[in-house]
């Protein structure tokens, strides 16, 4: 494939704050390869300051302008595969110009498998694949002609950035990434923050020289949420050595010496660093892991009680070198399960030649 022409223009449409890191990764890679990146914030979304700063290479356009000048773009990248979540005007646009979809986080859960078939079959013009399982699914659907096995843009950035990081020499900083997983029906999901926060609170109180960054799922901070009102959560955030993340995922991963999480995509991203992580795993309510997710989670350390969290924290503090050597996800397993080409996925996007959406 040849180098992208300077006239190639893609509009990157973002409507969920949880996918901002993915937007930054693929848009920057596309721009670095010579493409012209434009960004539109949909549904009243306001990007965090770190993201706006990281997207200094891109041109931001108002939503009204993005619609009015639709014929200006060679393609539009949408963060999510759910057209019904978009305004009617954007649903119409998806039928008029080529659409790009690069996945909803890493494909280690089965959520991507539930992407509406009409979106993949009738709307998408280019699907960026990130695992062999995805390749197989797309092939079975007869959609291989509109897909490229380029890998996950954010995973590529984590792997690339790791080369320039200073290796962890000890335990100084911890990252906690609690997930929100309450089902639409109101039933309990697989979240485990309730029995994780107590051990974390005691650990951070006893160790004021340690730092904890909390990178919670955005929905956990919805107004009036149980998480934001929980007594131990409020006590945790009152400590001077605890802070809420205000940086990119890559920056949080770089600074952390270990990770505690209940899922999902961050398991794969953090595993790429070779640093210790533990998955809080409820015995009855578990993430809907895909084949790749089950393999990665099976290679990681897992705990099912607050006592397990306490033991992991004690190990980090007592013998970090030992924590590094035990139950760390092998890098060869990560590369076996997920597509890593060595070429930024955004560059693959820049090289791609789109046909008109109605051709």
C-alpha positions in Angstrom: 0.0 0.0 0.0 1.3 3.5 -0.8 1.7 6.4 1.4 -1.5 8.3 2.1 -2.1 11.4 0.0 -2.2 14.8 1.8 -5.9 15.1 0.8 -7.0 12.1 2.8 -9.4 13.5 5.5 -11.1 11.5 8.3 -13.6 12.8 10.8 -13.2 11.1 14.2 -16.6 11.1 16.0 -16.5 10.5 19.7 -19.6 10.2 21.9 -18.3 8.4 25.1 -15.6 9.6 27.4 -14.5 6.0 28.2 -13.2 5.7 24.6 -11.2 8.9 24.4 -7.9 7.0 24.8 -8.8 5.0 21.7 -9.6 8.1 19.8 -6.3 9.8 20.7 -4.3 6.7 19.7 -5.8 6.0 16.2 -6.2 9.7 15.3 -2.5 10.5 16.2 -1.3 7.4 14.3 -3.3 8.4 11.3 -2.0 12.0 11.4 1.6 10.8 11.8 1.2 8.8 8.6 0.2 12.0 6.7 -3.6 12.0 7.1 -5.6 15.0 8.1 -7.5 14.3 11.3 -10.7 16.2 12.3 -12.5 15.6 15.6 -16.2 16.1 16.5 -17.6 15.7 20.0 -21.1 14.2 19.8 -24.1 14.4 22.2 -22.7 17.2 24.3 -19.5 15.3 25.2 -16.6 17.4 26.4 -13.2 15.9 26.1 -10.9 16.1 29.2 -8.1 18.6 29.0 -5.3 16.0 28.6 -7.1 14.6 25.5 -7.5 18.1 23.9 -3.8 18.7 24.5 -2.9 15.3 23.0 -5.1 16.1 20.0 -3.2 19.3 19.2 -2.5 18.0 15.7 -6.2 17.6 14.9 -8.8 20.2 13.8 -11.9 20.3 16.1 -15.2 21.0 14.3 -18.6 21.7 15.9 -21.2 19.0 15.5 -23.3 21.2 13.2 -20.3 21.8 10.9 -19.4 18.1 10.9 -22.9 17.4 9.6 -23.1 20.2 7.1 -19.7 19.4 5.5 -20.1 15.6 5.4 -19.1 15.4 1.8 -15.7 16.9 2.8 -14.6 13.7 4.7 -13.1 10.6 3.0 -14.5 8.6 5.9 -15.9 8.9 9.4 -14.5 6.9 12.4 -17.2 6.1 15.0 -16.1 5.0 18.5 -19.2 2.8 19.1 -21.1 0.3 16.9 -24.5 1.5 18.0 -26.2 3.8 15.5 -29.3 4.1 17.6 -27.3 5.9 20.2 -26.6 8.7 17.7 -28.9 11.5 16.6 -30.9 10.8 13.5 -28.7 13.2 11.5 -25.6 11.1 12.2 -27.4 7.9 11.4 -28.2 9.3 7.9 -24.6 10.4 7.5 -23.5 6.8 8.1 -25.3 5.8 4.9 -23.7 8.6 2.8 -20.0 8.3 3.4 -17.6 5.5 4.4 -17.5 4.4 8.0 -14.6 3.1 10.0 -14.9 1.0 13.2 -11.8 -0.1 15.2 -13.5 -1.9 18.1 -14.8 -1.2 21.6 -11.6 -1.6 23.7 -9.6 -4.8 23.5 -11.5 -7.8 22.3 -11.1 -9.7 25.6 -14.8 -9.6 26.4 -17.8 -10.9 24.4 -19.3 -7.4 24.1 -17.8 -6.8 20.7 -19.5 -10.0 19.6 -22.8 -8.3 20.2 -22.1 -5.4 17.8 -25.2 -5.1 15.7 -24.9 -7.1 12.5 -26.6 -4.4 10.4 -23.9 -2.0 11.5 -21.1 -4.3 10.5 -22.8 -5.6 7.3 -24.6 -2.4 6.0 -22.9 0.6 7.6 -19.2 -0.2 8.0 -16.8 0.2 5.1 -13.7 -0.7 7.0 -13.4 -2.9 10.2 -10.1 -2.9 12.0 -9.5 -6.4 13.5 -7.6 -7.0 16.7 -7.6 -10.7 17.3 -7.7 -14.0 15.4 -11.1 -14.7 16.8 -12.4 -11.5 15.3 -10.8 -12.5 12.0 -12.7 -15.8 12.1 -16.0 -14.2 13.0 -15.8 -11.6 10.2 -14.8 -14.3 7.8 -17.8 -16.4 8.8 -20.0 -13.3 8.2 -18.6 -12.9 4.7 -17.1 -9.5 5.6 -13.4 -10.1 5.1 -13.4 -7.9 2.0 -14.0 -4.9 4.3 -11.6 -5.7 7.1 -7.9 -5.4 7.8 -6.0 -7.2 10.6 -4.2 -4.2 11.9 -4.5 -4.6 15.7 -5.7 -2.4 18.5 -4.4 1.2 18.2 -4.1 1.8 22.0 -2.3 -1.6 22.6 0.2 -0.6 19.9 0.9 2.6 21.7 1.3 0.9 25.1 3.8 -1.6 23.6 5.7 1.2 21.8 5.8 3.5 24.8 7.0 0.7 27.1 10.4 0.8 25.3 11.0 4.2 26.7 9.8 3.6 30.2 12.2 3.1 33.1 11.7 -0.3 34.5 10.0 -0.5 37.9 12.6 -1.0 40.6 10.2 -1.2 43.5 6.7 -0.6 44.7 5.8 3.1 44.9 2.6 3.6 43.0 -0.6 1.6 42.6 -3.4 1.8 40.0 -6.9 0.8 40.9 -9.4 0.5 38.0 -12.8 -0.6 39.3 -15.4 -1.4 36.6 -19.0 -0.4 36.3 -21.1 -3.4 35.2 -24.6 -3.0 36.4 -26.9 -4.5 33.8 -29.6 -2.5 32.0 -32.2 -4.6 33.8 -30.8 -3.3 37.1 -29.3 -6.7 38.0 -25.9 -6.8 39.6 -22.9 -7.0 37.3 -19.4 -8.3 37.9 -18.1 -5.3 39.8 -16.1 -6.0 43.0 -15.2 -2.5 44.3 -17.3 -2.9 47.4 -14.9 -5.5 48.9 -11.8 -4.1 47.3 -12.0 -0.5 48.7 -11.7 -1.6 52.4 -8.2 -3.2 52.0 -7.1 -0.4 49.8 -8.2 2.2 52.4 -6.2 0.5 55.1 -3.2 -0.1 52.9 -3.0 3.6 51.9 -3.5 4.8 55.4 -0.6 2.7 56.7 1.7 3.6 53.8 1.6 7.4 53.3 4.6 7.3 51.0 2.8 5.1 48.5 0.6 6.7 45.8 -2.7 5.4 44.6 -4.4 6.5 41.4 -8.0 5.5 40.9 -9.1 5.1 37.3 -12.7 4.2 37.7 -15.2 3.5 34.9 -16.9 6.8 34.1 -20.3 5.5 35.1 -19.2 5.0 38.7 -19.1 8.8 39.0 -22.5 9.5 37.8 -24.4 11.9 40.0 -25.8 10.2 43.1 -24.0 6.9 42.3 -23.5 4.4 45.1 -19.7 4.4 44.4 -19.4 8.2 44.9 -21.5 8.1 48.1 -19.9 5.0 49.6 -18.3 5.8 53.0 -15.0 4.0 52.4 -14.7 5.4 48.9 -15.1 8.9 50.3 -12.5 8.2 53.0 -10.1 6.8 50.4 -10.3 9.9 48.3 -9.8 12.1 51.4 -6.3 10.7 51.8 -3.4 12.9 50.5 -1.7 10.0 48.7 -4.9 9.0 46.8 -6.0 10.8 43.6 -8.5 10.4 40.8 -7.0 9.9 37.4 -6.7 13.1 35.3 -4.4 11.6 32.7 -4.4 9.2 29.7 -4.5 5.5 30.2 -1.0 5.1 29.0 0.3 7.7 31.4 -1.5 6.0 34.3 -0.1 2.6 33.3 3.4 4.0 33.0 3.4 5.5 36.5 1.9 2.4 38.2 4.0 -0.4 39.6 1.0 -2.7 39.9 -2.7 -2.8 39.0 -5.9 -4.0 40.8 -9.0 -4.3 38.6 -12.1 -6.3 37.9 -11.9 -5.7 34.2 -12.0 -5.5 31.3 -9.8 -4.1 28.5 -7.2 -2.6 31.0 -6.2 -6.2 31.8 -4.7 -6.6 28.3 -3.2 -3.1 28.2 -1.5 -3.5 31.6 -0.4 -7.1 30.8 1.6 -5.6 28.0 3.9 -3.9 30.5 4.9 -7.1 32.3 4.1 -5.6 35.6 2.1 -7.3 38.4 -1.7 -7.2 38.2 -4.5 -8.8 40.1 -8.0 -9.4 38.9 -10.7 -9.2 41.6 -12.9 -12.1 40.6 -16.4 -12.7 42.1 -17.1 -16.4 42.3 -20.7 -16.0 40.9 -20.5 -12.8 38.8 -17.7 -12.8 36.3 -16.9 -10.7 33.2 -18.1 -12.1 29.9 -14.6 -12.9 28.8 -14.0 -13.9 25.2 -11.6 -16.7 24.3 -8.7 -14.3 24.5 -9.9 -12.8 27.7 -10.2 -16.2 29.4 -6.6 -17.0 28.4 -5.2 -13.7 29.6 -7.2 -13.8 32.9 -6.1 -17.4 33.4 -2.5 -16.3 33.2 -2.9 -13.5 35.7 -3.2 -13.5 39.5 -6.9 -13.6 40.6 -8.5 -13.1 44.0 -12.1 -13.6 45.2 -12.1 -12.0 48.6 -11.0 -8.8 50.4 -8.4 -11.1 52.1 -7.0 -11.9 48.7 -6.6 -8.2 48.0 -4.9 -7.7 51.3 -2.4 -10.5 50.6 -1.6 -9.1 47.1 -0.9 -5.7 48.6 1.2 -7.2 51.3 3.2 -9.1 48.7 3.8 -5.9 46.7 5.2 -4.2 49.7 7.2 -7.1 51.2 8.7 -8.5 48.0 8.0 -6.6 44.8 10.6 -8.6 42.8 8.8 -11.8 43.8 5.5 -10.2 42.6 7.1 -9.4 39.3 8.1 -13.1 38.8 4.9 -14.8 39.7 1.6 -14.8 37.7 2.7 -12.1 35.4 1.0 -12.5 31.9 3.7 -13.8 29.5 4.3 -11.3 26.6 4.4 -14.2 24.1 0.8 -15.1 25.2 -0.4 -11.6 24.6 1.1 -11.5 21.1 -0.3 -15.0 20.4 -3.9 -13.9 21.3 -4.0 -10.3 20.0 -2.9 -8.9 16.6 0.3 -6.9 16.9 1.8 -6.0 13.5 4.5 -3.5 14.3 2.8 -1.0 12.1 0.4 1.5 13.8 -3.2 0.7 13.1 -3.7 4.3 12.3 -1.1 4.1 9.6 -3.0 1.1 8.1 -6.0 3.4 8.1 -4.1 6.2 6.4 -3.0 3.8 3.7 -6.5 2.5 3.0 -8.3 3.6 -0.1 -12.0 4.2 0.4 -14.7 3.7 -2.1 -17.8 5.8 -1.8 -20.3 4.5 0.7 -22.9 3.7 -2.0 -20.5 2.0 -4.4 
